[in-house]
Each structure stands twice: as structure tokens, then as C-alpha cells.
Amino acid sequence: MQKRKIIIIGAAGRDFHNFNCFFRDNKETEVVAFTAAQIPDISGRKYPAQLAGELYPNGIPIYEQEELEQLIKKLDADECIFSYSDVNYNTVMALGAKVNAAGADFTLMGPKRTMLSSNKPVIGVGAIRTGCGKSQTSRRVIEILMASGLKVIAVRHPMPYGDLAAQKVQRFASIADLQKHNCTIEEMEEYEPHVVRGNVIYAGVDYKAILEAAENDPLGCDIIVWDGGNNDFPFYKPDLMITVTDPHRPGHELNYYPGEVTLRIADVVIINKIDSSDFENIQEVRANIERVNPKAMVVDAASTISVDKPELIRGKRVLVVEDGPTLTHGEMKIGAGIVAAKRFGAKEIIDPRNFAVGRLAETYKTYPNIGTLLPAMGYGEQQMNDLAATIDRSDCDSVIIATPIDLGRVIKINKPSTRVEYSLQEIGNPNMEDALKGIIGKIKG
């Protein structure tokens, strides 16, 4: 029987997982290519033979997504698997139309074929968009679990931007491990908040191997917390699914893929950022939750902020630096840094676009709606150098750093700076302890 030829459309994460789960050892199919989007400098490489398995001794080439229609015809592809996240429905189906017009089937793979089962209880944390507050929610969940005496292992949605073979299974238990694995700024933003709080976090490329390592971690493991990326659904089958919504972007919970999936499969839905959102927007999100998932427990929460040096904000002309992916494909125009600037009385928020250089200037061209915020892009050394140079060139009195990590630790900032930190604070009841009570009780017997 002739093998069915497959192209996997991805962004260095879900695409590799879908391949590993379903196609790597499947003799009835042949994955002829990956395409790459969202993440710079991924195309032109290969998914290495060490990870691709015996059926792919030469690995699998990775191309730019812009080449997809030509690739379908050139490689005589039968099917294209859409495998990345945080994309609006118009974009998804426009791509589907291109694939169909080129002659191939267009497929979205679901949980049944892609979720792995663990021998440990799993809590999944996801969101309807990038930048809703997944990370602070994961931290809050882990704090409650650890306070209950449980040994918690976190597993992060993939962010493999370097040597894929070397990144097969990564374990982070200290700041030194971030340096050991040559993490980008984007990776450090997700891993560092975990290790500084004393819990181990895994990530990488092969999530079956990662799961086995997490279940057998040398420090012990009572429960796994899946710390999701973008608005994807978990790679592991959750015993409890928590989804975070964002009333700064009302309606997005029903208009982005696969964010609506995470909302529909949730056992607990958090309406975050209530402290900084309009009442009408909060009510719209609440009504949409009731419409598609009326059985879910709904937790109201605030994304509370703290500033270490408020005197560097009041009356100052400030440059605000926010998490990169949240501003780019997350499409956010307000984050913790902007909230802090307004709350602590900044004189002016300066426009960094006038000072952007190199790869950051390219980022503003690709994402023209970012506005007067500086995305902390750091997928490679060049982007990190351009970020430092842009900050240095900016005509401001001080810099508000609202990234999840201490940015000054990884790039040199030659201006006075203050750091904004944010955490999840539940408002009223039910709260997160109520949401976790059942699963904690089952583990502790």
C-alpha cells in the first residue's frame, strides 16, 4: 500500500509532538516536511534523525510556511496537519483553503490521538490566548499543592529553538540549569519562576520521554502540573483542567484556535485581570463561559502587581518592556508594565518604535499593532543584542521591566530600571483551594 504523504504545519512545538505521538512509527504514512511559523530562524533546519526514528534516517526538512502551497505540489502531499496555536479562526480556515486548493486534505488533530496518559495525577493549566496569566496560575496551583505536602513536578509546553537533539529532555532545578541548556529569554521567562520557587520543571522535544523522566524524578513526584503554552491544550491527559480567560480581550475565547478547545474541556475556568478590566467585558466573558461550558467552576481573580522601585516611575518618562510573545502573536496592547506605569504616575510612556534596531525593528514591521511597548524578544543572541541596543537608544528616564524574569541578569541595561512582578489573587469564592481540594484529597487518601 502506498504511504500517505504528510506535511505538518507548525511552530517548533505541537508539530513535533504530533509527529512523535502518531507519525514517528507509523508505517502507513510518510512525513515529508514540517513548515514553520511564528518563531524566527526555525526554517532551513531539520527535525533530526535522532528524534525522528528508524523510519527517517535522514531526518525531516523544515521549511517556511510561505512555501506550503508549492511544497504540497512538489512533494505530492496528501494531507497537511495544522499543529500550532493562538491563531484566529479566519487565519486557520484561510490556510485550510490554500491547502485544499493545492489538492491536499487539511486536518486538526485532537486530544484522543495526541494526549499521553501518565501514571501520576495531572493538572493541566491552559488559556484562551497567550498572555492571559497561565504562568501565574501555574505558580499559584503549585504553591497550594506544595503547601499540602505534595511533591510537584511541572512540565512546560515545548519551546525548542536550539539544538533539537540536545533538547530531547530538559530538566531545570536551578538557575545554573538555564545557562547549561543555553536558554533564550522566552525560555527563561517560563522556567525561571518555577526554579526560584523550589520546584523542578521539565521541557524539551520528546514528551513521552519527558513524561517518563518527570514521573521518576530523583526528588520524587506525587503530581504533574502541565504548564501550557500559547492557548494550546495539554500533551498529557489531565485529571483536572484549568483554563484562564482574559476580559481585556472579550470574545477571543470563542474566536481563536485552539483556545476555545481549552475552554470547552475545562473543569475550572479563571476570569483573570478583573482588577483592571471593564465590567462589560468581564460580563461578556462570563456569559461566553456559561454558553459553552456551563458545568465548569468559575473563579474570579486579579493579576496583582508589585514594583520594587516605584520612585523610578512617578513623574518619569518611562520605557515599558513586556513579554515578547504576548505582544506579538498574543496581540496584547496592555500588560503589567502599562498598568504599573499608569498606577504609579508615570509622566509619559515613550514610543520605542522610533529607537528599534535590527531584529526588533523587523518585529515591529511584522506586528505593526504592538504600539508603545517594547517586546522582550530574545530567541537568539542577535535579538538579545538588538533588545539591549534598543533600550540603550531609547529617550527615556527609566525602564519598567514587566517580563517574568530579571531581564537585567541576561542583558546589560544602561538605564535606571524597576521590575514589575505579578501574581494571581482570587477574589471571593470559589477560589483555587476549592478547585484543587478534590484532587489533593484523592492523592492523600
C-alpha positions, -999 to +999 in steps of 0.1 A: +000+000+000+013+034-009+022+056+021+001+087+027+024+117+024+020+143+052+032+178+058+030+191+094+023+228+097+038+241+129+060+264+150+085+241+168+063+226+195+029+210+189+041+199+154+069+178+168+047+164+195+020+153+169+047+137+149+062+119+179+028+106+191+012+095+158+036+095+129+071+086+140+065+048+140+035+048+116+044+027+085+013+038+066+024+075+065+054+094+055+060+129+069+077+147+040+082+181+056+075+204+085+067+241+079+075+268+104+057+299+115+056+324+145+092+316+157+121+332+138+151+312+125+134+278+127+131+271+090+160+258+070+168+232+096+159+195+100+140+175+126+169+154+134+172+116+127+180+110+164+144+121+172+126+112+140+132+074+145+141+045+123+117+054+095+135+087+090+173+080+089+179+114+072+156+134+094+128+156+081+134+191+065+117+222+079+106+249+055+090+284+058+052+282+059+051+306+029+063+277+008+034+255+018+014+255-014+045+249-036+056+221-012+022+203-015+026+201-052+063+195-053+062+167-026+028+154-038+014+157-002-019+141+006-026+158+039-015+188+059-018+187+097-022+221+113-002+220+145+004+254+162-017+276+185-031+311+192-045+317+157-078+333+149-104+312+130-102+333+098-065+326+096-069+289+103-095+284+076-078+307+051-048+284+054-071+254+051-085+269+018-050+272+004-042+236+014-074+223-002-069+244-033-034+229-037-050+195-036-044+182+000-066+175+030-065+199+059-065+183+094-067+194+130-056+166+154-074+163+187-068+151+222-076+114+216-046+110+192-022+134+209-027+133+247-004+109+266-016+092+298+005+094+330+007+071+360+006+102+381-023+126+385-020+155+361-033+191+364-034+209+331-032+247+330-041+264+297-056+296+284-078+310+257-049+333+244-012+340+250-008+364+279-039+356+299-020+346+331-012+309+327+022+311+343+010+330+374-019+305+376+005+275+374+026+291+402-005+295+424-015+259+418+019+247+427+021+268+458-012+252+470+000+217+462+034+221+478+017+236+509-003+204+511+029+184+513+029+171+478+060+167+456+052+186+424+069+183+390+060+209+364+062+202+327+062+231+303+048+232+268+077+230+243+100+259+234+128+241+215+146+268+195+182+254+196+198+220+191+167+198+189+185+166+196+202+180+226+168+194+238+151+160+238+146+160+276+155+191+297+153+193+335+155+226+353+160+227+390+183+257+394+193+290+377+225+272+366+204+248+346+191+277+325+227+285+315+235+249+310+208+245+284+216+278+267+180+291+272+166+320+253+149+349+271+115+333+261+125+300+277+139+316+308+107+336+313+088+303+316+113+282+336+130+307+360+098+315+380+095+278+388+130+270+399+134+301+421+103+289+440+118+255+446+101+231+421+115+212+392+103+218+357+108+198+326+106+207+289+121+197+256+110+179+224+101+143+231+072+145+256+068+107+261+104+106+273+099+138+293+068+122+310+088+091+320+116+113+334+091+135+353+072+105+368+106+092+380+123+124+390+150+118+416+133+143+440+100+123+438+068+131+421+032+130+435+016+151+408+024+167+375+013+202+366+012+208+328+022+245+323+007+252+289+020+274+261+001+299+240-036+286+240-028+250+233-045+221+250-022+197+271+000+170+257-009+149+288-044+138+297-054+159+327-073+147+357-082+184+363-081+210+336-078+247+344-083+274+317-076+311+321-096+338+303-088+374+298-115+402+298-090+426+282-098+406+251-135+397+254-148+373+228-114+359+220-123+328+240-147+318+211-127+330+182-092+316+185-078+281+179-073+260+199-082+284+228-119+275+225-109+239+229-092+246+262-123+265+274-147+237+264-126+209+281-120+229+314-131+218+348-122+252+362-123+285+343-105+316+357-116+350+348-083+369+354-075+406+354-108+416+370-090+444+388-080+462+355-109+452+331-142+469+323-173+455+339-190+450+305-160+430+292-160+408+323-197+400+319-192+392+282-165+366+291-187+352+319-217+348+295-195+330+270-182+306+296-218+298+306-227+294+270-201+267+260-191+252+294-218+257+320-206+229+342-172+245+349-163+260+382-156+297+376-130+315+397-127+353+396-091+366+400-070+397+399-035+399+384-019+418+412+013+437+406+042+449+428+071+473+419+105+472+435+113+509+428+082+530+423+102+562+425+116+554+391+080+556+376+063+586+393+068+617+372+092+599+348+092+593+311+093+555+310+100+528+285+079+497+291+093+463+283+068+434+282+069+397+274+076+393+237+051+365+226+023+382+245+027+414+224+034+396+190+011+367+182-008+373+215-018+407+202-019+423+237-016+461+239-017+464+277+003+444+302+016+446+337+041+472+328+015+496+313-007+490+344+022+498+367+031+530+346-004+543+350-009+532+386+023+547+398+020+580+380+044+579+350+046+612+332+048+596+298+051+562+282+076+567+254+072+550+219+101+526+214+095+521+177+115+552+170+146+536+186+142+500+175+172+484+157+179+452+139+156+422+145+134+443+168+127+468+140+117+438+119+094+426+147+075+459+146+071+456+108+058+420+112+035+430+141+026+467+134-001+468+161+022+463+191+020+500+199+041+519+225+055+488+242+089+470+237+086+433+233+114+414+251+123+393+221+153+370+227+150+339+206+188+342+198+219+362+206+212+387+178+177+395+191+191+399+227+218+423+214+192+443+195+169+444+226+198+458+247+207+483+219+170+495+215+167+501+253+200+520+253+189+542+224+155+550+239+149+585+250+135+578+285+142+585+321+138+549+333+128+514+322+098+494+335+107+457+331+075+436+332+089+403+320+086+372+342+124+371+346+150+396+358+159+409+324+190+427+338+205+394+345+207+384+308+212+417+290+230+449+300+206+477+307+224+511+309+194+530+323+177+531+357+152+503+358+124+489+380+109+455+379+072+446+379+061+413+393+026+399+391+007+371+408-028+355+408-051+366+436-085+350+437-115+372+445-142+357+467-153+321+464-148+296+449-111+300+450-081+279+438-080+259+470-116+249+464-107+239+428-078+217+440-095+202+470-108+171+453-075+161+435-055+167+466-079+146+486-076+117+462-038+118+463-035+120+501-063+094+505 
